[in-house]
Amino acid sequence: DEFQILEKKVTDIEEKLTELDGKLKQSPPVELQVSNARMSADEIQNRESRKNNLIIFNLPESDSQDATTRTTHDETLFTNMCAQELEEEVEVIKSFRLGRKLDDKDRPLKVFLESYEMKSKVLNKAKDLRNSSNEAAKNIYIKPDLTPMQQESEKKLLKELKEKNDEARSRKETLYMIKNYKIVRRPTHQTTGTNTKEKPTGWMAWLVK
């Protein structure tokens, strides 16, 4: 009896060791775990450093050779646009153009605003530029300053959105939209036999295909 009890204990230990060995093989190396944790911390820090920033597309660029003059031009043009088109007063901490200067194309402008609240207000009203009576303002797009990881996530999200809407159109179903960085059905309600679709809001409104 004692031998059988001892044999059972040995068997139990062997089973537990086998199970533990399997779990260890499935787990990533400690070096990789540390690397992933460090990347996550870096990503959080990167997002934090960008949270008050905006990227402005198609904002006319100055031809001046003087850097200070170009910066003053950009920031004045941006703040005036926000005041006149979006009815928002903004304070720019600093700004600069992205990429190499081209003769036939205005480079995106990166602006650092005073606060996250200020940035959010501008983003929420950015879609109003499409309805402007100013033709130049209609071509201006405003986006948040995303990290490479966020940009990749956005790219995948938009691809998935297009695929879902292509399928929905083929089935004559309600289309999808992006809300809070998630793909959801566009809300609809019946009015005299027709579907009225609620338009998406926020900075991604113009990205909904």
C-alpha positions in Angstrom: 0.0 0.0 0.0 2.8 2.4 0.9 4.5 1.6 -2.3 1.4 2.3 -4.4 0.9 5.6 -2.6 4.5 6.6 -3.3 4.2 5.5 -6.9 1.0 7.6 -7.3 2.8 10.7 -5.9 5.7 10.2 -8.3 3.3 9.9 -11.2 1.5 13.1 -10.1 4.8 15.0 -9.9 5.8 13.7 -13.4 2.5 14.9 -14.8 2.8 18.3 -13.3 6.4 18.6 -14.5 5.2 17.7 -18.0 2.4 20.3 -17.9 4.8 22.9 -16.6 7.3 22.1 -19.4 4.6 22.5 -22.0 3.6 25.9 -20.6 7.2 27.1 -20.6 7.7 26.0 -24.2 4.6 28.0 -25.2 5.7 31.2 -23.4 7.9 33.7 -25.2 11.5 34.0 -24.0 12.1 36.2 -21.0 14.2 38.6 -23.3 11.2 38.9 -25.6 8.8 39.5 -22.7 11.0 42.3 -21.4 11.3 43.8 -24.9 7.5 43.8 -25.4 7.1 45.5 -22.0 9.6 48.1 -23.0 7.9 48.7 -26.3 4.6 49.1 -24.6 6.1 51.7 -22.3 7.7 53.5 -25.2 4.5 53.5 -27.1 2.6 55.0 -24.2 5.2 57.7 -23.8 5.1 58.3 -27.6 1.3 58.7 -27.5 1.5 61.0 -24.5 4.0 63.3 -26.3 1.7 63.6 -29.3 -1.7 64.0 -27.5 -1.9 67.8 -28.0 -0.7 67.7 -31.6 -2.5 67.9 -34.9 -1.4 67.3 -38.5 -2.8 69.7 -41.1 -3.0 68.7 -44.7 -3.2 71.1 -47.8 -2.6 74.3 -45.8 -0.9 76.7 -48.2 2.9 76.9 -47.6 5.0 80.0 -47.8 7.6 80.4 -50.5 9.9 82.5 -48.2 13.5 81.5 -47.8 13.4 82.7 -44.2 12.5 79.9 -41.7 11.0 82.4 -39.1 8.8 84.0 -41.8 7.6 80.6 -42.9 6.7 79.5 -39.4 4.9 82.8 -38.7 3.0 82.4 -41.9 1.9 78.8 -41.0 0.9 79.5 -37.5 -1.0 82.7 -38.4 -2.8 80.9 -41.3 -3.8 78.0 -39.0 -5.0 80.1 -36.1 -7.0 82.3 -38.4 -8.6 79.3 -40.1 -9.6 77.8 -36.7 -11.1 81.2 -35.6 -12.9 81.9 -38.9 -14.0 78.5 -40.1 -14.3 76.5 -36.8 -14.9 79.3 -34.4 -12.2 78.1 -32.1 -9.4 80.1 -30.6 -6.2 78.1 -30.4 -2.7 78.8 -29.1 0.1 77.1 -31.0 3.2 76.2 -28.9 5.3 75.4 -32.0 5.0 74.0 -35.5 6.9 72.6 -38.4 6.4 71.1 -41.8 6.9 67.4 -42.4 9.1 66.1 -45.1 11.2 67.7 -47.8 10.0 70.9 -49.4 8.5 70.4 -52.9 7.7 73.0 -55.5 4.3 71.7 -56.5 2.9 70.4 -53.2 2.2 71.8 -49.7 3.8 69.7 -47.0 1.7 68.6 -44.0 2.0 70.9 -41.0 2.5 69.6 -37.5 1.2 71.9 -34.8 1.7 71.5 -31.0 -1.3 73.0 -29.2 -1.5 74.3 -25.6 -3.9 71.6 -24.4 -5.6 68.3 -25.2 -9.0 70.0 -24.8 -8.0 72.6 -27.4 -7.0 69.8 -29.8 -10.2 67.9 -29.3 -12.4 70.9 -30.0 -10.6 71.5 -33.4 -10.8 67.8 -34.3 -14.5 67.6 -33.5 -15.2 70.5 -35.8 -12.8 69.6 -38.6 -15.6 68.0 -40.7 -17.2 71.5 -40.9 -14.5 72.5 -43.3 -16.2 70.4 -46.0 -19.2 72.9 -45.8 -17.1 76.0 -45.9 -17.8 78.7 -48.5 -14.0 79.2 -48.8 -12.8 76.8 -51.5 -9.3 76.7 -50.0 -10.7 75.6 -46.6 -12.7 72.8 -48.2 -9.5 71.1 -49.2 -7.9 71.2 -45.7 -7.9 68.0 -43.6 -7.0 67.8 -40.0 -5.9 64.6 -38.2 -4.4 63.7 -34.8 -0.7 63.1 -34.6 -0.6 59.3 -34.5 2.3 57.0 -33.6 3.4 54.5 -36.2 1.6 51.8 -34.3 -1.6 53.8 -34.3 -1.2 54.6 -38.0 -0.9 50.8 -38.7 -4.0 50.1 -36.6 -5.9 52.9 -38.5 -4.9 51.4 -41.8 -6.2 48.0 -40.8 -9.4 49.5 -39.5 -10.1 51.4 -42.7 -9.4 48.3 -44.8 -11.8 46.3 -42.7 -14.4 49.1 -43.0 -14.1 49.1 -46.7 -14.5 45.3 -46.9 -17.6 45.3 -44.6 -19.2 48.1 -46.6 -18.5 46.5 -49.9 -20.3 43.3 -48.6 -23.1 45.4 -47.1 -23.7 47.2 -50.4 -23.8 43.9 -52.3 -26.5 42.7 -49.9 -28.3 46.1 -49.8 -27.8 46.3 -46.0 -27.1 49.2 -43.7 -23.5 50.4 -44.1 -20.9 50.5 -41.3 -19.0 53.5 -39.8 -16.1 54.1 -37.4 -17.1 55.2 -33.9 -14.6 55.4 -31.1 -12.1 53.5 -33.2 -14.6 50.6 -33.6 -16.6 49.5 -36.7 -20.3 49.6 -36.0 -23.5 49.7 -38.0 -24.7 53.2 -39.0 -27.8 53.9 -36.9 -31.0 54.1 -39.0 -34.7 54.8 -38.4 -37.7 54.6 -40.6 -39.2 57.8 -41.9 -42.0 57.5 -44.5 -40.6 54.2 -45.8 -37.0 55.4 -46.2 -33.9 54.8 -44.1 -32.3 58.0 -42.8 -28.6 57.4 -41.9 -26.9 59.2 -39.1 -23.7 60.8 -40.3 -20.5 59.9 -38.4 -18.9 62.7 -36.4 -15.3 63.6 -35.4 -12.1 63.7 -37.3 -12.6 60.3 -39.0 -16.0 61.3 -40.5 -14.4 62.1 -43.9 -12.6 58.7 -43.8 -15.8 56.7 -43.8 -16.2 55.1 -47.2 
